[in-house]
Structure formats: structure tokens, C-alpha cells
């Protein structure tokens, strides 16, 4: 039986970190990026929401849904609490493989930085250095990297979803997630990050049978 945990996070710029970095490297921080006057660095981002969706697939291909869980800074109080809750969720399911879309370049660096800042331990599935045997399912599968293969171009999740026939409305405003300022906006963010892990699962269901 194959057990999977799909995870995703939402993050925003921490202007205090960005300003502190600008003081020590004003020249590098003043670079233009698109039309914005300053160039933010990845280490100046903080996670404010996360979600995990657990499933199990038996040898006959039947899928069992084990649950959806999500955490926000609004409900848990801090970035540390959100990240720690996600880590505990993954750690308490050692027989599950973690699956992300672009997680190695987006989510995992921020999760690692948070772990370093708050003295947290990454769950086994998200640690570096795993060397699975050929043909084995890695502890953490970045589906975007798998679909990229040895090519140069990365595909957005929305592109893959549209090619698979998923409704375009599911991907509307997918990248436009601002830091919430009201209870209603926090609820919308929770729904957004939960939808992202569901979309990752749906695309994975299309990828697994062809392997």
C-alpha cells in the first residue's frame, strides 16, 4: 500500500527582515525585480499557513482518504506554531511519503529556515541526504521536478491541470495570496492552501499510473 501526504504552505514578505538585510547589503537589495523598487530575498519570507492531505492507495488502486488538516497563523498564533504543527503531522505518519509541487524550490527552503530559527527538527520525509534505491519512491516527491525531468522548463501546476482537463476556475487567482487582515480573509487563505494540496493530489493521480 502506498501512503501519501500532500503538503503546501503560504508565505509572505517580512518587511522587518528585508529592511535589516537592506542595511547590511543596500546595493544588492536595491536591485529591481519586475516593476518593484526593491528585490526581496527568499530568506525574508515567512510562512503563515500550511495544509496536509493524507491518502492511501492499495495494490488494486483504490484510494482511501485519511483526512485534510490545515494551520494558520491566525488560529495558531505564530509562524513557529504553524510550522511545528505541520512537522508533527508529517512526523507522526512515518509510513507516508511527502508530496509537493515545487516544494524543493519553494516550500522546503522556507520550512528549513523556520526550523533553523526556532530550533525545530525536520521530519524524516523532508530531510536532505536520502538515497533511495533505484525504483523506490523517495521520502519526498517534488512532482514539479519529476515532470520537468532533464528539461530546462518548469510547468506551472495550472498548465498541467488544464492539460489533464481540470476546470480552469480551480486555478483562478492561485498565486495571488496576500497576508490576511480579517477573519474572513484568514478563512479564505485556509481554503486556498487546502485547495492547493487537493490539486497536487489530483495531478499526482494522473502521474502515478503512467510510471
N, C-alpha and C positions, 0 to 999 in steps of 0.2 A: 504494500500500500504506500502511495506517495502522499505525504502530508506537506502542505504549503502554507506559509504565512505571507501574505502580500502587505507591504508596508509603504507608507508615504508620509512626508512631512510638508508643512508650510512654514515659510520663514520670511523675515523682513529685515531691512537695514536697521542697524543700531547706530544712530547718528552720533551718540557719545563715543562709541568705539571708532567710528570713522573720523571724528574730529580729533581724537587722540592720535590716531595714525597720521593724520594730516600734519600735526605738529612736528612729528619726527621725520616725516618724508613729504614736505609740502610740494616738492617738484613732481614726484611720482604720483601724488594724489591729485594733482591738478590736471591730469590728462583728460581729454574729452572722450566721452563714450556716447555715441549717437548724438543726441542734442542736449544731454545733461551737462551741466557745468563741471561736475566732478565725477571721477571714476571711483566707484565703490569697489572694495575688495571683498572676496568671498568670506574672509575671516571676520568681516564686520557685519555678518548676518546672524540672526538669532532665530531659533525655532519657536513658534508659538502654537503649533497644532500638529497632531500626528494621528494616524489611524492604522489599524491592523485588521486584516480579514483572513480568517482561517478556514481551510477546506481540507478534505481528504479524498483521494481518488483511489478506488480499489482496482484490483487487477482486471476487472471486467469493464473499467472505465466509468463506473457510477461515481458521481460526485456527491459528497456529503458536506453540507455547510455547517461549520462548527461555531461560527459567530463573527460578529463585527464589533470592534472596540475602537473608541477614539478618545483623545485627550486634548484639552485646550488650556492655554494659559489662564483663560477666564475661569474655568472650572477648577483648575489645579493650582493656580497662584503664581507659577514661575516657569521659566524655560527648564530649569533643572527638574522640576516635578514632572513635566511633560515627557522629557527625555528618559527620566528614570522609569516612568510607568511603561513606556514603550520597550525599554530594555528588559524590564521584568517580564513583560508579556512574552517577548521572544525567548527569553532565558528559560521560562517555565514550560516551554514547548521544545525541548531539545531534539525531538524526532521530526520537527518541522523544518523545511528548508525556507529561507527567506527569499522573497522575490520582489524586485523593484523595477521601475522603468527609469533609467538614467540615474539609478541610485549611487553608482560608484563615483560619478562626477558631481552629483548634486546633494543627495541626502547624506551619504556616508561621511563625506568630509565635515559637514556641519555637526553630525552626531558625534564624530570623533573629537572635534574641537570642544563640544559641550562636555564630553566625558573627561577630557583633559582639565577643563576649567573647574568642574565640580567633583573631581576625583571619583568618577564612576567607572565601572568596568563594562566594556562592550560584551554583549552576549557572543557565544562562540560563532554563531552564524555570520556575524558582522566583523569578525576579526580578519586581519590580513594574514597571509602566510599559509593558507590552506593549500594543499597539493593533492587534490583528489586523483584517483586512478583514472586512466582513460575510460570514458563511457559513464563514469559516475556523475551523479547530479551534485553540483557544487553546493556547499552550505548556503551561499548567497548567489542567486542568479540575477544578473542585471539583464533584463530582456532586451533593452535598447542596444546593449553591446552585442548580444547574441545575434540580433537582426542586422546589425552593422557588419558583422563578420570582419573580413580583412579590408573592406572598402573604406573610402575616405568620408563618406557622407553619413550623417546620423539622420534617422527618420523620427519625426515627432509622433507622439502617441496618436494624435488626431489623424495623421496621414494613414497610419496602419489601421486604425479603427474604420476610417472611411473605406479603405480598400476591402476590409472584411465585411462591409455592408452595414456597419453600425450607424444609427441616425446621427447626423451632424449636430443636432441640438444637444447631444450628450457632451460635446466638446466645446460648446459655446462659452466664451469668457474663461477658458481653462487656465490661462496664465495670468489673468487679471485679478489677483488676490491681494487686497490691501489689508493692513493691520486693522482689525475691527475696533469700533468705538462705541458700540451699543450691544445690548444683549441679543437683539435680532441679528446683528451682523456676526456676532460670535456663533450663533446657531447656523447661519449661512456658511460660515467657514467650516464648521464641523461637518455639515452636509457635503461641502465641496471636497474635503480631504477623504471622506468616506467614499464618495463617488469615484475619486481617483484610484483607490485600491480596487474597487469593483471593475473599473475599466481595465486596469492592469491584469486582473484575473481573466476577464473576457478575452483579451488578446492572447494571454497565455494558453487558454483553452484552444485557440486556433493554432498555436505554435507547437504544443506538445504532441499532437497526433502525427505530425509530419516528421518527427525526429525518430 
